[in-house]
Amino acid sequence: MATLLEKPEPPGEFDCCESACEPCVWDFYYEELAAWQKQQAELKAAADAGDGGDGGS
């Protein structure tokens, strides 16, 4: 099984300099959050289908 992702923490109060950097710390956060949410949805779908993801052992 792929590595389980940890839910990302949003940037801290002073992590964003608000000068329209490309990419911004918020861009990284939202990419990581989307990947985590996708993985969570896949894990839920597998659990709902009765597949514990343990390879049947």
HELIX and SHEET records of a PDB file:
HELIX    1   1 VAL A   25  ASP A   48  1                                  24    
END                                                                             
